[in-house]
Amino acid sequence: MPCLRQRTLVRAAGPALAAAALLAAAAACEVAQVPVEPVKPNKVVMGYYRSDNKAAYPHTAIDFTYLTHIAHAFAWPDSAGNLVVPPGFLYPELNAAAHAGGVKVVISLGGWGHADGFPGTASTAANRARFAGQLVDLCRANAYDGADLDWEFVSNDQQKADFSLLVEALSAAFRAQSPPLLLTIAAPSGNYYGRWIEFERLAPAFDLIAFMTYDYHGDWSDHAGHNSPLYEPAWDSCGSLDETFAYARSRQVPLDKLLVGVPFFGRSFDCGTMGGAFETSQGWDYVDVMALPSSGWTRVWDSEAQVPYLRRSDGGLVISYDDMGSVGLKAQYVKDRGSAGVIIWELGGDYRAGHADLLEVLGKSFGARSLRTE
């Protein structure tokens, strides 16, 4: 009612003052009636969308306001440089909805278990050219804004040399397009595999370089530990987001291209405490962790690692995961360091009761405002 009140007040003024006041009041009313627009994140928020997740998490469930990029996973190369797109992979509704929401979509190539064709593809100029040409054609025909490389993992000197040539061939082909296509990479979290990637040479070829700062512990480990610690606790020496960030900077990855990973999943270990010996480890989506009953579990906050874990009261299981608090701390870390943003594995892992809990924390931490939740 403020506009009506303003009209009432100006009637008591003189004609000239009344006219001026009415014009000001009208302008104020028009401004107040301008619809509120959503606000996008001021950092990169790239979420991986697994192609077999359409039924559980369709494009209509995604709040694109909190995202800047989607990495559609996975297609892959065969050993001759041909692009393999699995049946049912293409999802034109996803691409269209993302673009309507101001989000770019890249096709993610490789992933765990789908990288066997990379060595052959990268090994000859003809194979590299074939792969680059087919990728450009696919992107143009299917409204992709570029491609994301997820070769898990480059692992010897020959592959190292060939990978550099592949990246440079892709970069040249992508930048020759109008508009240019994006080229990004999902990179290992440390030097064990990172030594085989020439980050110093290749940084100019990539638009974004994302480090997979999760899976620091799992069924391959000799003890239970945090899936994605922000900092390394005194009792462990298996790495952390902070250590990976320092590694990336030591490898001359520019801040304006450097992304770190935020997992929407955790890992369990069948033992009584962090650091203990275990026999089996399993992955848990955030939504599954949140669905556990409150009785029988104790939430523990590791003040050194800056992440939580759950401990079952019978002493038979611990679950390392990220919650809204730890995700918020990771977003603040990115802001404090001036880094480009984050990647997420994977979209939908936090979706419950119509809300993506962790995605909302990231988006809002980076200044996003969505009309869905206002």
Order of alpha helices (4+ residues) and beta strands (2+ residues): alpha-alpha-beta-beta-beta-alpha-beta-alpha-alpha-beta-alpha-beta-alpha-alpha-beta-alpha-beta-beta-beta-alpha-beta-beta-beta-alpha-beta-beta-beta-alpha
